[in-house]
């Protein structure tokens, strides 16, 4: 492995682990990701700390929990008072740390942490989406290093074009860090929203990998989801699979660009998604905010995590990891110094090199006033202050269909104590999802936060 390898981080939007060939899906076409997994490390159990866009990205890029940075839901950046605010404030990100370590840094694609019209602090190059990300195809006003530019076409392709442009601007003999943020697997899932060349591939697909759709009782008839016909369901399946293949094709373009520039041998490629995504799984479409109350189902939490390239061994790992661990791993690979702080997570870099290190498979998560702790067997979900609370025995009930919270008080007590101890160390009281008084930032008939509690449903930011 080079002393300081180049690092390319693909951070996709809404790409569930299940929707990849290397994770066992025999119908979706992801040959590039499958090849990366076959020549590198694939984590069987990788998770997001928060199953919605903005806080998930904040966790990966800062190594801190949502209750340490104060971002607890997705940011509706089309609203000026949301989009023009720097939600991270003085909190440093991986761009800051790697820039300080001598890396040339760039972001092509989604940021979604406020002020998306400006280059993130620490980034030498930025091509991004200044506001709501919009449709997958068509005209859109992008930002390129501070200048607004109108472009027409497929967003995945344009994001890739500018990722390659970044590669051409890297100074000689300088390691680089490039974050590529595709939005292709985000809704709308319907095939009309996607490239016909991709959707054509799935017209005859059986979609046997997707369970039969039975609406979850917590789905509030979003978009008629409780009354979807078989034709409607198939339309969504085709669109989602097409989006996954579109991403895979563009990853191949990036790898090809690295190869022709003689950069590939010194580069580590990391592929993951901000959170998981259900396409009818568990009876809903989307992630943690697709039900009321909010959910922490495995399909919302589980993300693909593939690491391949310079010095990376070929292996499949069973350690439970999350985005905060990926933050630490990137910093260790780049030999970037971190200041003393109460970071969550730990580096798994030694595992990538073939080593064996002590590892705790306990994972923690939160979504506003919901908190979760889980390990190989138990998943405890507490919704403050009044519930409903859940406890799932993942060993006996992997489908998470039997809530045994009332039947196993001794498990609840034990795991709640560990959950409380974790957040006692990894929260800032003024920024905690349990304590901040929320003010609605828009009025679209959806959701408001008041006194730290959710009312109704929808798209709330803070």
For each residue, the residues with C-beta under 8 A, 3 or more apart:
1: 5 268 310 311 312 353
2: 5 6 175 266 310 311
3: 335
4: 101 102 103 175 334 335
5: 1 2 175 266 267 268 309 310 311 333 334
6: 2 175 176 177 178 263 266 267 268 310
7: 98 103 175 176 177 178 267 268 270 330 333 334
8: 177 178 180 254 258 267 268 269 270
9: 177 178 179 180 270 272 330
10: 180 181 182 251 269 270 271 272
11: 57 60 109 110 179 180 181 272 273 274
12: 15 181 182 183 184 185 247 271 272 273 274
13: 53 110 181 182 183 184 185 186 273 274
14: 185 186 187 273 274 275 276 277 286 287
15: 12 19 20 185 244 247 273 277 303 304
16: 19 185 273 276 277 278 279 299 302 303 304
17: 20 23 46 273 276 302 303 304 305
18: 23 24 25 209 276 281 299 302
19: 15 16 23 25 28 30 185 240 241 244 277 279
20: 15 17 23 25 28 30 33 34 244 304
21: 24 25 26 28 29 30 31 33 34
22: 30 33 34 37 38 42 304 306
23: 17 18 19 20 42 304
24: 18 21
25: 18 19 20 21 28 30 209
26: 21 209
27: 202 205 206 207 208 209 241
28: 19 20 21 25 209 241 244 245
29: 21 201 241 244 245 248
30: 19 20 21 22 25 33 34 244 245 248
31: 21 34 35 248 252
32: 35 36 248 249 251 252 255
33: 20 21 22 30 36 37 248 251 271 304 306
34: 20 21 22 30 31 37 38
35: 31 32 38 39
36: 32 33 39 40 251 269 271 306 308
37: 22 33 34 40 41 42 306 308 316
38: 22 34 35 314
39: 35 36 308 314
40: 36 37 269 306 307 308 309 312 313 314 352
41: 37 306 307 308 312 313 314 315 316 317 351 352
42: 22 23 37 305 306 316 317
43: 46 305 306 316 317 319 321
44: 316 317 318
45: 302 318 319 320 321 361
46: 17 43 272 302 303 304 305 320 321 322
47: 301 302 303 320 321 322 323 363 365
48: 51 56 59 273 274 275 276 301 303 322 323 365
49: 55 56 59 65 66 322 323 324 344 363 364 365 366
50: 55 56 59 66 72 275 288 365 366 367
51: 48 56 275 276 287 288 289 295 296 300 301 365 367
52: 55 56 73 74 275 287 288 289 367
53: 13 56 57 74 75 112 274 275
54: 57 58 71 73 74 75 87 112 113 461
55: 49 50 52 58 59 66 69 71 72 73 74 367
56: 48 49 50 51 52 53 59 60 274 275 323
57: 11 53 54 60 61 110 111 112 113 274
58: 54 55 61 62 64 66 69 71 87 88 113
59: 48 49 50 55 56 62 63 64 65 66 322 323 324 327 344
60: 11 56 57 94 272 274 323 324 326 327
61: 57 58 93 94 95 113 327
62: 58 59 68 69 88 91 92 93 94 327
63: 59 94 324 327 328 331 338 343 344 345
64: 58 59 68 69 91 324 341 342 343 344 426
65: 49 59 68 69 324 344 364 366 423 426 427
66: 49 50 55 58 59 69 70 71 72 366 367 433
67: 70 72 366 423 426 427 428 431 432 433 434
68: 62 64 65 91 342 344 426 427 428 431
69: 55 58 62 64 65 66 87 88 91 431
70: 66 67 87 428 430 431 436 462
71: 54 55 58 66 75 87 88 113 462
72: 50 55 66 67 366 367 368 433 436 462
73: 52 54 55 289 367 368 459 460 461 462
74: 52 53 54 55 112 289 459 461
75: 53 54 71 82 83 87 112 113 114 461
76: 79 82 83 132 441 442 459 461
77: 82 83 112 114 116 130 131 132
78: 82 83 131 132
79: 76 82 83 441 442 461
80: 83 84
81: 84 85 441
82: 75 76 77 78 79 85 114 441 442 461
83: 75 76 77 78 79 80 114 115 116 117 130 131
84: 80 81 114 115
85: 81 82 114 115
86: 89 114 115
87: 54 58 69 70 71 75 113 114
88: 58 62 69 71 91 93 113 114
89: 86
90:
91: 62 64 68 69 88
92: 62 96 97 122 339
93: 61 62 88 96 97 120 121 122
94: 60 61 62 63 97 98 177 179 327 330 331 336
95: 61 98 99 105 107 120 121 122 123 177 179
96: 92 93 99 100 121 122
97: 92 93 94 100 101 122 331 334 336 337 338
98: 7 94 95 101 103 105 122 177 330 331 334 336
99: 95 96 102 103 105 122 123 124
100: 96 97 122 336 337
101: 4 97 98 334 335 336 337
102: 4 99 174 175
103: 4 7 98 99 174 175 176 177 334 336
104: 124 125 169 170 171 174 175 176 177
105: 95 98 99 122 123 124 125 176 177 178
106: 123 124 125 126 163 166 169 176 177 178 179
107: 95 111 119 120 123 125 126 127 128 178 179 180 181
108: 125 126 127 128 159 160 162 163 166 178 179 180 181
109: 11 127 128 129 159 163 179 180 181 182 183
110: 11 13 57 128 129 133 181 182 183
111: 57 107 116 120 128 129 181
112: 53 54 57 74 75 77 116 133 181
113: 54 57 58 61 71 75 87 88 116 120
114: 75 77 82 83 84 85 86 87 88
115: 83 84 85 86 118
116: 77 83 111 112 113 128 129 130 131 143
117: 83 128 130 131 143 148
118: 115 126 143 146
119: 107 123 125 126 145 146
120: 93 95 107 111 113 123 126
121: 93 95 96
122: 92 93 95 96 97 98 99 100 105
123: 95 99 105 106 107 119 120 126
124: 99 104 105 106 169
125: 104 105 106 107 108 119 145 165 166 169
126: 106 107 108 118 119 120 123 143 144 145 146
127: 107 108 109 142 143 144 145 159 162 163 165 166
128: 107 108 109 110 111 116 117 142 143
129: 109 110 111 116 132 133 134 140 142 143 155 183
130: 77 83 116 117 141 142 143 148
131: 77 78 83 116 117
132: 76 77 78 129
133: 110 112 129 155 183 186
134: 129 138 140 155
135: 138 140 155 188 193
136: 154 155 156 183 184 188 193 194 195 243
137: 153 154 155 193 194 195
138: 134 135 152 153
139: 150 151 152
140: 129 134 135 150 151 152 155
141: 130 148 149 150
142: 127 128 129 130 148 149 150 151 158
143: 116 117 118 126 127 128 129 130 146 147 148 149
144: 126 127 147 149 162
145: 119 125 126 127
146: 118 119 126 143
147: 143 144
148: 117 130 141 142 143
149: 141 142 143 144
150: 139 140 141 142
151: 139 140 142 158
152: 138 139 140
153: 137 138 157 158
154: 136 137 157 158 195 246
155: 129 133 134 135 136 137 140 158 159 182 183 184
156: 136 159 160 182 183 184 246 247 249 250
157: 153 154 160 161 250
158: 142 151 153 154 155 161 162
159: 108 109 127 155 156 162 163 180 181 182 250
160: 108 156 157 163 164 180 250 253 254
161: 157 158 164 165
162: 108 127 144 158 159 165 166
163: 106 108 109 127 159 160 166 167 178 180 254 257
164: 160 161 167 168 253 254 257
165: 125 127 161 162 168 169
166: 106 108 125 127 162 163 169 170 176 178
167: 163 164 170 176 178 257 258 261 263
168: 164 165 261
169: 104 106 124 125 165 166
170: 104 166 167 174 176
171: 104 174
172:
173:
174: 102 103 104 170 171
175: 2 4 5 6 7 102 103 104 266 334
176: 6 7 103 104 105 106 166 167 170
177: 6 7 8 9 94 95 98 103 104 105 106 330 334
178: 6 7 8 9 105 106 107 108 163 166 167
179: 9 11 94 95 106 107 108 109
180: 8 9 10 11 107 108 109 159 160 163 254
181: 10 11 12 13 107 108 109 110 111 112 159
182: 10 12 13 109 110 155 156 159 185 247 250
183: 12 13 109 110 129 133 136 155 156 186
184: 12 13 136 155 156 194 243 244 246 247
185: 12 13 14 15 16 19 182 240 243 244 247 273 277
186: 13 14 133 183 243
187: 14 285 286
188: 135 136 193 239
189: 193 235 236 237 239 240 243 279 285
190: 193 235 236 239
191: 194 199 235 238 239 242
192: 235 239
193: 135 136 137 188 189 190 239
194: 136 137 184 191 198 199 239 242 243 246
195: 136 137 154 198 199 242 246
196: 199 200
197: 200 201
198: 194 195 201 202 242 243 245 246 249
199: 191 194 195 196 202 203 238 239 242
200: 196 197 203
201: 29 197 198 205 241 242 245
202: 27 198 199 205 237 238 241 242
203: 199 200 238
204:
205: 27 201 202 237 238 241
206: 27
207: 27 210 234 237 241
208: 27
209: 18 25 26 27 28
210: 207 237 279 280 281
211: 280 281
212:
213: 228 233 280 283
214: 283
215: 219 225 226 283 284
216: 219 282 283 284 291
217: 283
218: 284 291 292 293 295
219: 215 216 222 225 226 283 284 290 291
220: 292 457
221: 224 225 226 227
222: 219 225 284 285 290
223:
224: 221 227 228 232
225: 215 219 221 222 228 284 285
226: 215 219 221
227: 221 224
228: 213 224 225 232 233 236
229: 232 233
230: 233 234
231: 234 235
232: 224 228 229 235 236
233: 213 228 229 230 236 237 280
234: 207 230 231 237 238
235: 189 190 191 192 231 232 238 239
236: 189 190 228 232 233 239 240 279 280 285
237: 189 202 205 207 210 233 234 240 241 279 280
238: 191 199 202 203 205 234 235 241 242
239: 188 189 190 191 192 193 194 199 235 236 242 243
240: 19 185 189 236 237 243 244 277 279
241: 19 27 28 29 201 202 205 207 237 238 244 245
242: 191 194 195 198 199 201 202 238 239 245 246
243: 136 184 185 186 189 194 198 239 240 246 247
244: 15 19 20 28 29 30 184 185 240 241 247 248
245: 28 29 30 198 201 241 242 248 249
246: 154 156 184 194 195 198 242 243 249 250
247: 12 15 156 182 184 185 243 244 250 251
248: 29 30 31 32 33 244 245 251 252
249: 32 156 198 245 246 252 253
250: 156 157 159 160 182 246 247 253 254
251: 10 32 33 36 247 248 254 255 271
252: 31 32 248 249 255 256
253: 160 164 249 250 256 257
254: 8 160 163 164 180 250 251 257 258
255: 32 251 252 258 259 264 269
256: 252 253 259 260
257: 163 164 167 253 254 260 261
258: 8 167 254 255 261 263 264 267
259: 255 256 262 263 264
260: 256 257
261: 167 168 257 258
262: 259 265
263: 6 167 258 259 266 267
264: 255 258 259 267 309
265: 262 310
266: 2 5 6 175 263 310
267: 5 6 7 8 258 263 264 309 310
268: 1 5 6 7 8 307 308 309 310 311 312 333
269: 8 10 36 40 255 306 307 308 309
270: 7 8 9 10 305 306 307 326 330
271: 10 12 33 36 251 304 305 306 307
272: 9 10 11 12 46 60 303 304 305 306 323 326
273: 11 12 13 14 15 16 17 48 185 276 277 303 304
274: 11 12 13 14 48 53 56 57 60 303
275: 14 48 50 51 52 53 56 287 288 300 301 303
276: 14 16 17 18 48 51 273 287 298 299 300 301 302 303
277: 14 15 16 19 185 240 273 286 287 299 300
278: 16 281 282 284 285 286 287 290 297 299 300
279: 16 19 189 210 236 237 240 285
280: 210 211 213 233 236 237 283 284 285
281: 18 210 211 278 284 297 299
282: 216 278 295 297 299 400
283: 213 214 215 216 217 219 280
284: 215 216 218 219 222 225 278 280 281 290 291 295
285: 187 189 222 225 236 278 279 280 290
286: 14 187 277 278 289 290 300
287: 14 51 52 275 276 277 278 290 300
288: 50 51 52 275 291 294 295 296 300 301 367
289: 51 52 73 74 286 294 367 459
290: 219 222 278 284 285 286 287 295 300
291: 216 218 219 284 288 294 295
292: 218 220 454 456 457
293: 218 370 383 388 454
294: 288 289 291 367 368 370 383 454
295: 51 218 282 284 288 290 291 300
296: 51 288 300 301 365 367 370 372 379 381 390
297: 278 281 282 300 301 400
298: 276 301 302 394 398 400
299: 16 18 276 277 278 281 282 302
300: 51 275 276 277 278 286 287 288 290 295 296 297
301: 47 48 51 275 276 288 296 297 298 365
302: 16 17 18 45 46 47 276 298 299
303: 15 16 17 46 47 48 272 273 274 275 276
304: 15 16 17 20 22 23 33 46 271 272 273
305: 17 42 43 46 270 271 272 321 326
306: 22 33 36 37 40 41 42 43 269 270 271 272
307: 40 41 268 269 270 271 312 352
308: 36 37 39 40 41 268 269 312
309: 5 40 264 267 268 269 312
310: 1 2 5 6 265 266 267 268
311: 1 2 5 268 352 353
312: 1 40 41 268 307 308 309 352 353
313: 40 41 352 353 354
314: 38 39 40 41
315: 41 354
316: 37 41 42 43 44
317: 41 42 43 44 348 351
318: 44 45
319: 43 45 348 351 359 361
320: 45 46 47 359 361 362 363 375 376
321: 43 45 46 47 305 325 326 348
322: 46 47 48 49 59 325 326 345 363
323: 47 48 49 56 59 60 272 326 327 345
324: 49 59 60 63 64 65 327 328 343 344 345
325: 321 322 328 329 345 346 347 348
326: 60 270 272 305 321 322 323 329 330 345 348
327: 59 60 61 62 63 94 323 324 330 331 343 345
328: 63 324 325 331 332 338 343 345 346 347 348
329: 325 326 332 333 347 348 349 352
330: 7 9 94 98 177 270 326 327 333 334 336
331: 63 94 97 98 327 328 334 336 338 347
332: 328 329 335 336 347 349
333: 5 7 268 329 330 349
334: 4 5 7 97 98 101 103 175 177 330 331
335: 3 4 101 332
336: 94 97 98 100 101 103 330 331 332
337: 97 100 101
338: 63 97 328 331 341 343
339: 92
340:
341: 64 338
342: 64 68 425 426
343: 63 64 324 327 328 338
344: 49 59 63 64 65 68 324 364 426
345: 63 322 323 324 325 326 327 328
346: 325 328 359
347: 325 328 329 331 332 350
348: 317 319 321 325 326 328 329 351 352 357 359
349: 329 332 333 352 353
350: 347 353 355 356 357
351: 41 317 319 348 354 355 356 357 359
352: 40 41 307 311 312 313 329 348 349
353: 1 311 312 313 349 350
354: 313 315 351
355: 350 351
356: 350 351
357: 348 350 351
358:
359: 319 320 346 348 351
360:
361: 45 319 320 375 376
362: 320 373 374 375 418
363: 47 49 320 322 373 374 375
364: 49 65 344 371 372 373 419 422 423 426
365: 47 48 49 50 51 296 301 371 372 373 374
366: 49 50 65 66 67 72 370 371 372 423 433
367: 50 51 52 55 66 72 73 288 289 294 296 370 433
368: 72 73 294 433 449 452 454
369: 383 384 385 433 434 452 453 454
370: 293 294 296 366 367 381 382 383 384 433
371: 364 365 366 381 382 384 419 423 433 434
372: 296 364 365 366 379 380 381 382 419
373: 362 363 364 365 379 380 415 416 418 419 422
374: 362 363 365 378 379 380 394
375: 320 361 362 363 378
376: 320 361 394 395
377: 393 394 395
378: 374 375 391 392 393 394 411 415
379: 296 372 373 374 390 391 392 394 400
380: 372 373 374 389 390 391 405 411 412 415 416 419
381: 296 370 371 372 389 390 391 392
382: 370 371 372 387 389 416 419
383: 293 294 369 370 386 387 388 389
384: 369 370 371 434 452
385: 369 453
386: 383
387: 382 383
388: 293 383
389: 380 381 382 383 405 412
390: 296 379 380 381 403 405
391: 378 379 380 381 403 404 405 408 411 412 415
392: 378 379 381 397 400 402 403 404
393: 377 378 396 397 402 404 408
394: 298 374 376 377 378 379 397 398 400
395: 376 377 398
396: 393
397: 392 393 394 400 401 402 404
398: 298 394 395
399:
400: 282 297 298 379 392 394 397
401: 397
402: 392 393 397
403: 390 391 392 406
404: 391 392 393 397 407 408
405: 380 389 390 391 408 412
406: 403 409
407: 404
408: 391 393 404 405 411 412
409: 406 412 413
410: 413 414
411: 378 380 391 408 414 415
412: 380 389 391 405 408 409 415 416
413: 409 410 416 417
414: 410 411 417 418
415: 373 378 380 391 411 412 418 419
416: 373 380 382 412 413 419 420
417: 413 414 420 421
418: 362 373 414 415 421 422
419: 364 371 372 373 380 382 415 416 422 423
420: 416 417 423 424
421: 417 418 424 425
422: 364 373 418 419 425 426
423: 65 67 364 366 371 419 420 426 427 432
424: 420 421 427
425: 342 421 422
426: 64 65 67 68 342 344 364 422 423
427: 65 67 68 423 424 431 432
428: 67 68 70 431 432
429: 432 435
430: 70 435 436
431: 67 68 69 70 427 428 436
432: 67 423 427 428 429 435 436
433: 66 67 72 366 367 368 369 370 371 436 452
434: 67 369 371 384 452
435: 429 430 432 452
436: 70 72 430 431 432 433 452 462
437: 449 450 451 452
438: 448 449 450 451 452 460 462
439: 449 450 462
440: 443 447 448 449 450 460
441: 76 79 81 82 460 461 462
442: 76 79 82 459 461
443: 440
444: 458 459
445: 458
446: 456 457 458 459 460
447: 440 454 455 456 457 458 459 460
448: 438 440 455 456 460
449: 368 437 438 439 440 452 453 454 455 460 462
450: 437 438 439 440 453 455
451: 437 438
452: 368 369 384 433 434 435 436 437 438 449
453: 369 385 449 450
454: 292 293 294 368 369 447 449 460
455: 447 448 449 450
456: 292 446 447 448
457: 220 292 446 447
458: 444 445 446 447
459: 73 74 76 289 442 444 446 447
460: 73 438 440 441 446 447 448 449 454
461: 54 73 74 75 76 79 82 441 442
462: 70 71 72 73 436 438 439 441 449
